[in-house]
């Protein structure tokens, strides 16, 4: 059906909320679906409405995103089209194309927009130069403004080109990262399994030094497997492929179970972990596995950076239309100038764990992305010497109101 149509697309300018401002080009006859004032999400068929919403969220947060395959009803049939977008001065440019090379169409439209801006500035410069000056002065002023304007336009085009090249390279990096991490996982799993076997079966017959060697192998293998798992999560999330398996779930039971499991870890450091919950929370439509991952990262971090004989409190409350999970420790605290980088991949602070525990530097980045995928937010308050408090806010999307059982944060 596509045939010679490959390469055609529709491009629209939107504001920060995805509201269409104007149609830039339309070779697919889809403009009637997204007139000015409508949401760009109307391009997507209802079967991929959630995926289109995640595309818009990714565009808003990253300023550029590519190669999202989203289903659109085109020429009477459900057709997978390729979405891409980038930030421009007036908002966002969104391109939907039949070919995968939607990036080329984005760049083409950015160049055209810059050329229009250049021509407008030239016209303005000419009008200004003609006001109240002699011919030589007008010509000199016009030439000067034109040169400055040309330089500015060239810089804008170069900046746009570099931004899109960097975004494309980042996607290729995430693909390589995912492949490498996946290939490393199996041999590391074998090393861990055999080290556990050695420790359990022949450990008592080994010398103290040999048992220490086996223990080091096991602990290192466990850490590397956690790192690999985190790398796989990050590579999927950063490439826009966070698949959420939304299910009716009791958040109270989920948090309670996670606290019970991590309480054992806390007790090894003589740390008390307490939990309190609001009984009025309804059953929510969430991904229990992914939210359990969020809780694991927050609770193990609290244990890592808390001193023995302190307390970690976990509270689950309801605030208006949100469920709020708050994890508060009385540990070292985080310097104010390092708070904003906490949720970035591989970021580390000057604060060190109190028991020598290793950290991959990826846990909080994963927390941020999973919570964002649930349309929630995560924040932190901290004071050096007093402790830290992490807060996750999730919208109260009740199971009875949920239309879909799964969603995808990113390209399919």
Protein Blocks (a to p, Z undefined) as FASTA:
>chain_A
ZZmmgopacdddddfkopafbdfbdckopmmmmgghiafklmpcfklmmmmmmmmmmmmm
nopaehiacdddeehiacdddddddddfklpaddddfbfklmlmmmmmmmmmmmmmmmmm
mmmmmmmmmgopafklmmmmmmmmmmmmmmmmmmmmmmmmmmmmmmmmmmmmmmmmmmmm
mmmmmmmmmmmmmmmmmmmmmmmmpcfklmmmmmmmmmmmmmmmmmmmmmmmmmmmmnop
accddddddfklmmmmmmmmmmmmmmmnopacdddddfkbccddddfklmmmmmmmmmmm
mmmmpcehiacddddddehjaccdddddfbebpafklmmmmmpghiacfbdcfkopaceh
lmmmmmmmmmmmnopacdddddehiapcdddddddddfklpmbfbdcedjZZ
